Amino acid sequence: MGIIICFFFLICLGGAVIAIGQALSMLWKKEIGGKEIIFGLLVSLILFGLVTLSYLLQKNIWVFGYIFRYPFFTILLPSMIYPYLQRSKRPSVKYWSTLLLISVSLTSILCIIFYKPFFNIFELLHISTHH
């Protein structure tokens, strides 16, 4: 199990590093501003809230579930969707891809900063777990 978790985290880390690098590049080129950062944070919070809600709706969850579900839906999946949306000719779709990129960047940074509450989410929400 440890090898699978390590491999999964390395893939998520790769997506996060690429997203942070691209977001910083866009920020330095002034392609994004404060409005996009706020909307990206909002997307991050909505994704995090939806995943948390999915846990709250379950009565008993697998103890390793958060290790896979949170990073998958907040980092990995948006990182995989971003390149496809970025190729679109429609400006609104490109804008959403930029918001996804910022969301992945901010989620990654926030997960590092708030490491302890993130990995103790089950205890904080009083969710029962099983192995």
C-alpha positions as CSV (number, residue, x, y, z in Angstrom):
1,M,0.0,0.0,0.0
2,G,2.9,2.3,0.8
3,I,4.3,2.1,-2.7
4,I,0.9,2.9,-4.2
5,I,0.5,5.9,-1.9
6,C,4.0,7.1,-2.6
7,F,3.6,6.8,-6.4
8,F,0.2,8.6,-6.2
9,F,1.7,11.5,-4.2
10,L,4.6,11.8,-6.6
11,I,2.2,12.2,-9.5
12,C,0.2,14.8,-7.5
13,L,3.4,16.5,-6.5
14,G,4.4,16.7,-10.2
15,G,1.1,18.2,-11.2
16,A,1.3,20.7,-8.3
17,V,4.8,21.8,-9.2
18,I,4.0,22.2,-12.8
19,A,0.8,24.2,-11.9
20,I,2.6,26.4,-9.5
21,G,5.4,27.1,-12.0
22,Q,2.9,28.0,-14.8
23,A,0.8,30.1,-12.4
24,L,3.8,32.1,-11.3
25,S,4.9,32.5,-14.9
26,M,1.5,33.9,-15.8
27,L,1.5,36.1,-12.7
28,W,4.9,37.6,-13.7
29,K,3.7,38.1,-17.3
30,K,0.7,39.9,-15.8
31,E,-1.7,37.4,-17.6
32,I,-3.5,36.9,-14.3
33,G,-4.3,39.3,-11.5
34,G,-6.0,39.5,-8.1
35,K,-9.4,38.7,-9.5
36,E,-8.2,35.4,-11.0
37,I,-6.4,34.5,-7.8
38,I,-9.6,35.1,-5.8
39,F,-11.7,33.1,-8.2
40,G,-9.1,30.3,-8.2
41,L,-9.2,30.2,-4.4
42,L,-13.0,30.1,-4.6
43,V,-12.7,27.1,-7.0
44,S,-10.3,25.4,-4.5
45,L,-12.7,26.0,-1.6
46,I,-15.6,24.7,-3.6
47,L,-13.8,21.5,-4.6
48,F,-12.5,21.0,-1.1
49,G,-16.0,21.6,0.3
50,L,-17.6,19.1,-2.2
51,V,-15.1,16.4,-1.2
52,T,-15.6,17.1,2.5
53,L,-19.4,16.9,1.9
54,S,-19.0,13.5,0.2
55,Y,-17.3,12.3,3.4
56,L,-19.9,13.7,5.7
57,L,-22.6,11.9,3.7
58,Q,-21.0,8.6,4.3
59,K,-21.4,6.8,7.6
60,N,-18.1,4.9,7.7
61,I,-15.2,5.6,5.4
62,W,-11.9,3.9,4.6
63,V,-9.1,5.4,6.6
64,F,-6.9,5.9,3.5
65,G,-9.8,7.5,1.6
66,Y,-8.6,11.1,2.2
67,I,-5.1,10.3,1.0
68,F,-6.6,9.5,-2.4
69,R,-9.8,11.5,-2.7
70,Y,-8.7,15.0,-1.7
71,P,-5.6,15.1,-3.9
72,F,-7.4,13.4,-6.8
73,F,-10.3,15.8,-7.0
74,T,-8.5,19.0,-5.9
75,I,-5.0,18.5,-7.6
76,L,-4.7,15.6,-10.0
77,L,-8.0,15.8,-11.9
78,P,-7.9,19.6,-12.4
79,S,-4.2,19.2,-13.5
80,M,-5.3,16.7,-16.1
81,I,-8.3,18.8,-17.3
82,Y,-6.3,22.0,-17.6
83,P,-4.3,21.2,-20.8
84,Y,-7.5,20.2,-22.7
85,L,-9.3,23.3,-21.7
86,Q,-6.3,25.5,-22.5
87,R,-6.4,24.4,-26.1
88,S,-9.9,25.7,-26.6
89,K,-10.5,28.6,-29.0
90,R,-13.2,30.0,-26.7
91,P,-12.0,32.7,-24.3
92,S,-14.4,31.6,-21.5
93,V,-13.1,28.0,-21.6
94,K,-9.5,29.3,-21.5
95,Y,-10.4,31.5,-18.6
96,W,-11.8,28.5,-16.7
97,S,-8.6,26.6,-17.5
98,T,-6.6,29.4,-15.9
99,L,-8.8,29.3,-12.8
100,L,-8.3,25.5,-12.6
101,L,-4.5,26.1,-12.8
102,I,-4.6,28.7,-10.0
103,S,-6.9,26.4,-8.0
104,V,-4.4,23.5,-8.2
105,S,-1.6,25.9,-7.2
106,L,-3.4,27.4,-4.3
107,T,-4.7,24.0,-3.1
108,S,-1.2,22.6,-3.2
109,I,0.2,25.5,-1.2
110,L,-2.7,25.4,1.3
111,C,-2.3,21.7,1.8
112,I,1.3,22.2,2.7
113,I,0.6,25.1,5.0
114,F,-2.3,23.4,6.8
115,Y,-0.8,19.9,6.7
116,K,-2.0,18.9,10.2
117,P,-5.7,19.8,10.0
118,F,-5.8,18.3,6.5
119,F,-4.5,14.9,7.6
120,N,-6.7,15.0,10.7
121,I,-9.9,15.9,8.9
122,F,-11.7,12.8,10.0
123,E,-11.1,13.6,13.7
124,L,-12.1,17.2,13.2
125,L,-15.4,16.2,11.5
126,H,-16.0,13.3,13.8
127,I,-16.2,10.8,10.9
128,S,-15.8,7.1,11.8
129,T,-13.2,5.2,9.8
130,H,-12.4,1.6,9.1
131,H,-9.2,-0.1,7.9
